Amino acid sequence: MIVTENPLRGAVAAKYGSCEAFSKALKWSGRKTRDIVTGRQTPNAKDITQMAHALDVWEDPAAFMAIFFAKTVHNVDI
């Protein structure tokens, strides 16, 4: 996985190379995909489910959390 400040962007780049290719895989508009990947739009549960399947992290809890809940995970006091 490509490491960036935005884990979702890194995962998309690693698997699809571009938001355009990712949006085609999801059958979403390019704008919706770019807005979610760049953090301008918050995805709903259905969006997250579709992206997790497309990124092959649906059955990998650690990768799923790292990509979709990175800020929450890193801000938790342990």
MDTraj code that builds the backbone (N, CA, C; nanometers):
import mdtraj as md
import numpy as np

residues = "MET ILE VAL THR GLU ASN PRO LEU ARG GLY ALA VAL ALA ALA LYS TYR GLY SER CYS GLU ALA PHE SER LYS ALA LEU LYS TRP SER GLY ARG LYS THR ARG ASP ILE VAL THR GLY ARG GLN THR PRO ASN ALA LYS ASP ILE THR GLN MET ALA HIS ALA LEU ASP VAL TRP GLU ASP PRO ALA ALA PHE MET ALA ILE PHE PHE ALA LYS THR VAL HIS ASN VAL ASP ILE".split()
xyz = np.array([
    [0.0840, -0.1176, 0.0000],
    [0.0000, 0.0000, 0.0000],
    [0.0893, 0.1249, 0.0000],
    [0.0536, 0.2231, -0.0793],
    [0.1258, 0.3493, -0.0831],
    [0.0891, 0.4292, 0.0410],
    [0.1894, 0.4799, 0.1130],
    [0.1637, 0.5543, 0.2353],
    [0.1517, 0.7032, 0.2028],
    [0.0416, 0.7625, 0.2434],
    [0.0196, 0.9059, 0.2284],
    [-0.0474, 0.9546, 0.3547],
    [-0.0663, 1.0855, 0.3656],
    [-0.1407, 1.1389, 0.4795],
    [-0.2858, 1.0962, 0.4728],
    [-0.3321, 1.0627, 0.3542],
    [-0.4695, 1.0187, 0.3339],
    [-0.4645, 0.8702, 0.2959],
    [-0.4913, 0.7811, 0.3916],
    [-0.4803, 0.6375, 0.3642],
    [-0.5730, 0.5890, 0.2526],
    [-0.6915, 0.6499, 0.2405],
    [-0.7826, 0.6099, 0.1338],
    [-0.7215, 0.6434, -0.0015],
    [-0.6665, 0.7616, -0.0134],
    [-0.6017, 0.8019, -0.1389],
    [-0.4867, 0.7069, -0.1729],
    [-0.4085, 0.6692, -0.0727],
    [-0.2984, 0.5761, -0.0944],
    [-0.3454, 0.4396, -0.1400],
    [-0.4531, 0.3898, -0.0792],
    [-0.5072, 0.2592, -0.1167],
    [-0.5622, 0.2615, -0.2592],
    [-0.6288, 0.3708, -0.2942],
    [-0.6824, 0.3850, -0.4300],
    [-0.5681, 0.3893, -0.5308],
    [-0.4651, 0.4667, -0.5016],
    [-0.3501, 0.4777, -0.5926],
    [-0.2802, 0.3432, -0.6088],
    [-0.2658, 0.2702, -0.4999],
    [-0.1972, 0.1414, -0.5054],
    [-0.2731, 0.0394, -0.5883],
    [-0.4040, 0.0347, -0.5725],
    [-0.4831, -0.0682, -0.6411],
    [-0.5288, -0.0256, -0.7805],
    [-0.5681, 0.1016, -0.7961],
    [-0.6283, 0.1453, -0.9218],
    [-0.5447, 0.2449, -1.0013],
    [-0.4498, 0.3087, -0.9370],
    [-0.3656, 0.4046, -1.0077],
    [-0.4233, 0.5437, -1.0174],
    [-0.5551, 0.5551, -1.0159],
    [-0.6194, 0.6867, -1.0259],
    [-0.7614, 0.6818, -0.9715],
    [-0.8113, 0.7990, -0.9368],
    [-0.9514, 0.8091, -0.8929],
    [-1.0454, 0.7743, -1.0073],
    [-1.0047, 0.8071, -1.1290],
    [-1.0890, 0.7775, -1.2450],
    [-1.1128, 0.6272, -1.2589],
    [-1.0066, 0.5498, -1.2479],
    [-1.0203, 0.4045, -1.2576],
    [-1.1027, 0.3497, -1.1405],
    [-1.0819, 0.4059, -1.0215],
    [-1.1587, 0.3653, -0.9034],
    [-1.3065, 0.3972, -0.9222],
    [-1.3373, 0.5159, -0.9745],
    [-1.4774, 0.5538, -0.9950],
    [-1.5446, 0.4620, -1.0965],
    [-1.4711, 0.4209, -1.1998],
    [-1.5275, 0.3274, -1.2977],
    [-1.5555, 0.1920, -1.2335],
    [-1.4651, 0.1468, -1.1474],
    [-1.4851, 0.0187, -1.0788],
    [-1.6075, 0.0233, -0.9878],
    [-1.6290, 0.1387, -0.9245],
    [-1.7432, 0.1548, -0.8339],
    [-1.8716, 0.1912, -0.9070],
    [-1.8589, 0.2330, -1.0345],
    [-1.9721, 0.2830, -1.1129],
    [-2.0307, 0.4085, -1.0486],
    [-1.9396, 0.4962, -0.9996],
    [-1.9762, 0.6251, -0.9407],
    [-1.9320, 0.7348, -1.0350],
    [-1.9836, 0.8544, -1.0115],
    [-1.9348, 0.9689, -1.0882],
    [-1.7927, 1.0009, -1.0420],
    [-1.7170, 1.0585, -1.1312],
    [-1.5808, 1.0984, -1.0967],
    [-1.5796, 1.1998, -0.9846],
    [-1.6754, 1.2908, -0.9868],
    [-1.6809, 1.3955, -0.8839],
    [-1.7054, 1.3360, -0.7449],
    [-1.8025, 1.2455, -0.7347],
    [-1.8309, 1.1836, -0.6045],
    [-1.7066, 1.1111, -0.5536],
    [-1.6430, 1.0352, -0.6415],
    [-1.5243, 0.9589, -0.6026],
    [-1.4132, 1.0517, -0.5565],
    [-1.3828, 1.1548, -0.6352],
    [-1.2770, 1.2501, -0.5966],
    [-1.3099, 1.3188, -0.4650],
    [-1.4354, 1.3590, -0.4477],
    [-1.4732, 1.4283, -0.3239],
    [-1.4561, 1.3389, -0.2019],
    [-1.4904, 1.2130, -0.2139],
    [-1.4738, 1.1203, -0.1012],
    [-1.3264, 1.0899, -0.0777],
    [-1.2531, 1.0596, -0.1842],
    [-1.1117, 1.0223, -0.1698],
    [-1.0287, 1.1378, -0.1146],
    [-1.0621, 1.2608, -0.1527],
    [-0.9857, 1.3758, -0.1036],
    [-1.0349, 1.4271, 0.0313],
    [-1.1444, 1.3736, 0.0815],
    [-1.1946, 1.4139, 0.2118],
    [-1.2921, 1.5298, 0.2103],
    [-1.3316, 1.5755, 0.0936],
    [-1.4304, 1.6840, 0.0852],
    [-1.5702, 1.6377, 0.1199],
    [-1.5964, 1.5097, 0.0975],
    [-1.7281, 1.4522, 0.1260],
    [-1.7101, 1.3337, 0.2182],
    [-1.7948, 1.3215, 0.3166],
    [-1.7908, 1.2083, 0.4082],
    [-1.8735, 1.0946, 0.3490],
    [-1.8145, 0.9767, 0.3349],
    [-1.8903, 0.8642, 0.2795],
    [-1.9904, 0.8101, 0.3810],
    [-2.1022, 0.7596, 0.3310],
    [-2.1976, 0.6939, 0.4196],
    [-2.1601, 0.5457, 0.4300],
    [-2.2349, 0.4708, 0.5074],
    [-2.2023, 0.3292, 0.5303],
    [-2.2029, 0.2490, 0.4008],
    [-2.2973, 0.2773, 0.3116],
    [-2.3047, 0.2059, 0.1839],
    [-2.1809, 0.2362, 0.0984],
    [-2.1395, 0.3632, 0.0966],
    [-2.0201, 0.4024, 0.0211],
    [-1.8966, 0.3292, 0.0741],
    [-1.8817, 0.3258, 0.2063],
    [-1.7666, 0.2597, 0.2682],
    [-1.7665, 0.1110, 0.2347],
    [-1.8832, 0.0490, 0.2398],
    [-1.8938, -0.0926, 0.2065],
    [-1.8489, -0.1182, 0.0628],
    [-1.8974, -0.0363, -0.0308],
    [-1.8597, -0.0533, -0.1713],
    [-1.7095, -0.0323, -0.1908],
    [-1.6555, 0.0706, -0.1290],
    [-1.5125, 0.0972, -0.1435],
    [-1.4295, -0.0143, -0.0812],
    [-1.4700, -0.0639, 0.0348],
    [-1.3950, -0.1706, 0.1019],
    [-1.3905, -0.2967, 0.0160],
    [-1.5018, -0.3292, -0.0479],
    [-1.5026, -0.4449, -0.1383],
    [-1.4134, -0.4198, -0.2585],
    [-1.4216, -0.3007, -0.3173],
    [-1.3414, -0.2681, -0.4352],
    [-1.1918, -0.2673, -0.4034],
    [-1.1572, -0.2309, -0.2810],
    [-1.0164, -0.2255, -0.2395],
    [-0.9680, -0.3576, -0.1776],
    [-1.0566, -0.4569, -0.1720],
    [-1.0248, -0.5887, -0.1157],
    [-0.9801, -0.5818, 0.0304],
    [-1.0425, -0.4949, 0.1082],
    [-1.0105, -0.4875, 0.2510],
    [-1.1318, -0.5211, 0.3377],
    [-1.2386, -0.5686, 0.2752],
    [-1.3615, -0.5964, 0.3480],
    [-1.3399, -0.7005, 0.4575],
    [-1.2561, -0.7986, 0.4327],
    [-1.2341, -0.9054, 0.5300],
    [-1.1015, -0.8912, 0.6037],
    [-1.0434, -0.7722, 0.6006],
    [-0.9166, -0.7449, 0.6689],
    [-0.9392, -0.6284, 0.7656],
    [-0.9782, -0.6590, 0.8900],
    [-1.0140, -0.5523, 0.9838],
    [-0.9044, -0.4471, 1.0038],
    [-0.7799, -0.4870, 1.0100],
    [-0.6710, -0.3908, 1.0324],
    [-0.6592, -0.2944, 0.9147],
    [-0.6610, -0.3470, 0.7929],
    [-0.6524, -0.2614, 0.6743],
    [-0.7760, -0.1738, 0.6627],
    [-0.8933, -0.2314, 0.6893],
    [-1.0190, -0.1555, 0.6834],
    [-1.0141, -0.0359, 0.7780],
    [-0.9743, -0.0600, 0.9011],
    [-0.9675, 0.0481, 1.0003],
    [-0.8615, 0.1515, 0.9625],
    [-0.7487, 0.1052, 0.9140],
    [-0.6407, 0.1971, 0.8761],
    [-0.6825, 0.2884, 0.7620],
    [-0.7615, 0.2374, 0.6695],
    [-0.8040, 0.3171, 0.5536],
    [-0.9225, 0.4066, 0.5869],
    [-1.0248, 0.3531, 0.6490],
    [-1.1498, 0.4277, 0.6655],
    [-1.1659, 0.4991, 0.7990],
    [-1.0864, 0.4624, 0.8976],
    [-1.1000, 0.5250, 1.0289],
    [-0.9651, 0.5650, 1.0873],
    [-0.8736, 0.6025, 1.0017],
    [-0.7373, 0.6358, 1.0448],
    [-0.7344, 0.7459, 1.1494],
    [-0.8072, 0.8541, 1.1287],
    [-0.8057, 0.9651, 1.2242],
    [-0.8630, 0.9214, 1.3585],
    [-0.9685, 0.8440, 1.3546],
    [-1.0292, 0.7952, 1.4783],
    [-0.9341, 0.7021, 1.5518],
    [-0.8735, 0.6099, 1.4792],
    [-0.7826, 0.5141, 1.5405],
    [-0.6627, 0.5850, 1.6027],
    [-0.6048, 0.6802, 1.5327],
    [-0.4838, 0.7459, 1.5812],
    [-0.5110, 0.8468, 1.6908],
    [-0.6333, 0.8893, 1.7087],
    [-0.6641, 0.9865, 1.8112],
    [-0.7167, 0.9229, 1.9402],
    [-0.7204, 0.7913, 1.9438],
    [-0.7693, 0.7216, 2.0626],
    [-0.6560, 0.7095, 2.1642],
    [-0.6841, 0.7482, 2.2873],
    [-0.5874, 0.7298, 2.3937],
    [-0.5940, 0.5867, 2.4435],
    [-0.4794, 0.5243, 2.4496],
    [-0.4766, 0.3844, 2.4958],
    [-0.4080, 0.3803, 2.6305],
])
top = md.Topology()
chain = top.add_chain()
for i, resn in enumerate(residues, 1):
    res = top.add_residue(resn, chain, resSeq=i)
    for name in ("N", "CA", "C"):
        top.add_atom(name, md.element.get_by_symbol(name[0]), res)
traj = md.Trajectory(xyz[None], top)
